[in-house]
């Protein structure tokens, strides 16, 4: 019997290739970079399974070229680069990797909050540029984390993990999401607010809402104007959840005090972008889940999803579970 053919768009960590080779013939893009679009489309017709990354656009053009494709698994919790509706219409399950990166991403978000609010970028630049002078009681004064009010936009797994960290800092915690979560309120001690109420009341706002058309530019000029001028904004969701032009204006004009970003729009952000030049904006290159343990667990969970599908079983973690209802 002919074995299934699997295309892996970039060599992942862990034992992924070995796991896949147990059930299929595996081709791995051999270079340490995102697979070129032309190469991806050229490999599509022979693929029964696809193991991909956030860097690939899995759209109708790719799906039309991949006539044999029966399953996709992505090494990420977000799947906004994949046309889920088109995959479901073709009966193709899409695997993803929730849960394993929750705590690591929450650590990153909270680290960005501290770095931005306490002006770590400006302090670091003073040191490396030789501008560290005598002690000044008002030099680089930032905003407290402990005892302040934290607003969490999106109270899913990562948002709840951030709330647990906030509790450790003695923070008063507000949240907003599409559906009020009374159990989380009881367990975590968070208080529900509408988005505008939260923005007006919070000292620090952390955005971890999932990205979809309804959250595109959720944080726009009006939202930023609703925040305190002393407030910090952290985006650990997806870049387009925040209107970049509006954020540049808000940071440069003093509408808000600081921002910490793990994600940007565009991404990667050019070094000469106005946002990069702002001293009150602390940016890291989408490293929310970037620890050795977490990336290996993500990679192997994505492989387990694809193995299950190729063996005729339901994916343990499927982003479009309705595909199994057909």
Rosetta blueprint (number, residue, H / E / L):
1 X L
2 X L
3 X L
4 X E
5 X E
6 X E
7 X E
8 X E
9 X L
10 X L
11 X L
12 X L
13 X L
14 X L
15 X L
16 X H
17 X H
18 X H
19 X H
20 X H
21 X H
22 X L
23 X L
24 X E
25 X E
26 X E
27 X E
28 X E
29 X L
30 X L
31 X L
32 X L
33 X L
34 X L
35 X L
36 X L
37 X H
38 X H
39 X H
40 X H
41 X H
42 X H
43 X H
44 X H
45 X L
46 X L
47 X L
48 X L
49 X E
50 X E
51 X E
52 X E
53 X L
54 X L
55 X L
56 X L
57 X L
58 X E
59 X L
60 X H
61 X H
62 X H
63 X H
64 X H
65 X H
66 X L
67 X L
68 X L
69 X L
70 X L
71 X E
72 X E
73 X E
74 X E
75 X L
76 X L
77 X L
78 X L
79 X L
80 X L
81 X L
82 X E
83 X L
84 X H
85 X H
86 X H
87 X H
88 X H
89 X H
90 X L
91 X L
92 X L
93 X E
94 X E
95 X E
96 X L
97 X L
98 X L
99 X L
100 X L
101 X L
102 X H
103 X H
104 X H
105 X H
106 X H
107 X H
108 X H
109 X H
110 X H
111 X H
112 X H
113 X H
114 X H
115 X H
116 X H
117 X H
118 X L
119 X L
120 X H
121 X H
122 X H
123 X H
124 X H
125 X H
126 X H
127 X H
128 X H
129 X L
130 X L
131 X L
132 X L
133 X L
134 X L
135 X L
136 X L
137 X L
138 X L
139 X L
140 X L
141 X L
142 X L
143 X L
144 X L
145 X L
146 X L
147 X L
148 X L
149 X E
150 X E
151 X E
152 X E
153 X E
154 X L
155 X L
156 X L
157 X H
158 X H
159 X H
160 X H
161 X H
162 X H
163 X H
164 X H
165 X H
166 X H
167 X H
168 X H
169 X L
170 X L
171 X L
172 X E
173 X E
174 X E
175 X E
176 X E
177 X L
178 X L
179 X L
180 X L
181 X L
182 X H
183 X H
184 X H
185 X H
186 X H
187 X H
188 X H
189 X L
190 X L
191 X E
192 X E
193 X L
194 X L
195 X H
196 X H
197 X H
198 X H
199 X H
200 X H
201 X H
202 X L
203 X L
204 X E
205 X E
206 X E
207 X E
208 X L
209 X L
210 X L
211 X L
212 X L
213 X H
214 X H
215 X H
216 X L
217 X L
218 X L
219 X E
220 X L
221 X H
222 X H
223 X H
224 X H
225 X H
226 X H
227 X L
228 X L
229 X L
230 X L
231 X L
232 X E
233 X E
234 X E
235 X E
236 X L
237 X L
238 X L
239 X H
240 X H
241 X H
242 X E
243 X L
244 X H
245 X H
246 X H
247 X H
248 X H
249 X H
250 X H
251 X H
252 X H
253 X H
254 X L
255 X L
256 X L
257 X L
258 X E
259 X E
260 X E
261 X E
262 X L
263 X L
264 X L
265 X L
266 X L
267 X L
268 X L
269 X L
270 X L
271 X L
272 X L
273 X L
274 X H
275 X H
276 X H
277 X H
278 X L
279 X L
280 X L
281 X E
282 X E
283 X E
284 X L
285 X L
286 X L
287 X L
288 X L
289 X L
290 X L
291 X L
292 X H
293 X H
294 X H
295 X H
296 X H
297 X H
298 X H
299 X H
300 X H
301 X H
302 X H
303 X H
304 X H
305 X H
306 X H
307 X H
308 X H
309 X H
310 X H
311 X L
312 X L
313 X L
314 X L
315 X L
316 X L
317 X L
318 X E
319 X L
320 X L
321 X H
322 X H
323 X H
324 X H
325 X H
326 X L
